[in-house]
Amino acid sequence: KVLEAGGAPPIRISIDESRRTTVRPRQQAPIATSTPQQQVITEALEKLITAINQADLSEKEKNKAKSSLRKLLGSKAAASVLGAGARSLAAKYFKG
């Protein structure tokens, strides 16, 4: 009713700017970095995938080889050795 009538509010509200606290932005999670060994292995696997795709083989044989690689990249062992590189390769070359 105070707003409608245009009268003075029954309680005065003021904000003390000196008591404001600042909120620090959240720190981002650390970006997974690859070791030089992981990078070498990842690059070698990329070359292998490219070689399979370019090989003079039937599509059935190519798919069989790529299926084996997909299983390898999805394994715990690959995740342990390659870290994020295994997921990256799987996402890049084996979508779906």
N, C-alpha and C positions, 0 to 999 in steps of 0.2 A: 504494500500500500504506500510505502514511503516513495518508491520510484514513481508510482502513478500520480501521487499527489504533489510531487516535487518538493516535499519538505526535507528537513535535515534528518540524516540517519540517526537512529537511537544510540548507536555505538560507533565511535570513531575508530577507523582502521588505518594504521600506518605501517609501512614496511621500512625496517631499519636496514639500509643497504650495507652498513658496516659489518653486519653479522652474516652476510651471505657467504656461503661456502662454495668453493669451486669443485666441480667433479671432474676428475681426470678421465680422459677418454680411455676406454679399455685397451689394454695392450693386445696386439694381434698375436695369434698363435704363431710360433716360429715356423718359418717355411722349411719344409723338408729339403735338405740339400743332399746331393749325391756325393759320394766319395769318388776319387778318380777311378778306382777299380769298378765301381758300380756304373760309371759313365762308359767305360770301355766295354763292359759286358752288354749294357743296353744298346750301344752302337753296333756291336757285333750281332745282336739279335735282330736289330733293324735291318742290317745287311742280309741276314739269313731270310727274313720275311720277304725282302725285295727279290732275293734270288729265287725263292720258291715261286713268287708271282710271275717271274720272268722265265722260269724253267720250261723246257720243252716236255711237258708232262700233261696228262689228261687232267681235266678239272677235278675228277674224282681223286686222283693222286695228290694234287695240290691241296684240295680240301682236307684230305687225310693228314697231310703234313702240318697244315695250319691248325687243325683240330688238336694235334699233339702239342703244338706250341701254346695254344690257348690253355690247355690243361696245365702245362708247365707254368705259364705265367700266373695262373690262378692258384697255384699251390702255395702252401705255407713256406716251403723251401725257397721259392722264388721271391716271395715277399721278404724273407729274411735276408737273402743275398742282395737283391736289387732295391729293396725299399720301395719308394714311390715309383721308381722306374718300371717295375712290373705292372703296376696298375695303369701307368701312363701308356705303356706299349699295348696292353690289352685294350684300353679304351680307344687308342688311335687306330689299331689295325683290326680289331675283332669286335666291332660294334654289334650290339644286339644279342 
